[in-house]
Amino acid sequence: MANIKSAKKRIRQTRVRTLRNRIRKTMVRTAIRRFEDALNRGDLEAAEMALRFCYARLDRAAQKGAIHRNNASRRKSRLAHRFQKAKQAAS
């Protein structure tokens, strides 16, 4: 355990930031899960809306530093690719 006042403050700050980042990452995973569910159901309209929501969640998480911006970009690219494949298969 830290003895110095500034180190104790750092511990408190880290705890709060970790919780915030965990919430943001959970929101990203939930958005992706909803997209995948819509895609598996074959509901392309709902999947497209969920994809947009995923983009927003990923961008926000990257902006806030919960995930790296390249990680967000890679995930968005993979989700878009899956959506396009499903769209082509449906038509």
C-alpha positions, 0 to 999 in steps of 0.5 A: 500500500502506498504511503505517499499522499500523491501515490494514494491519489493515483491509486484512487484515480486509477480505480475510477478510470479502470471502472469507466474504461470497463463500462465503455468496453462492455458497451462496445461488446454489447453493441457488437453482440446486438449487431451479430444477433441481427446478422444471424437473424438475417435482419439486414435493416436492424443489422445496419442500424446496429452497425452504425451504433457499433461505430459510434461506441467504438469511436467513443471508446477510442476517443476516451482512450479505453481502446486504441484507435487502431483497434477501433478501426480494425473492429469497424472494418471487420464488422463492415466486411461481415455486413457486406458479405451478409448483404451480398448473400441475401441478394 
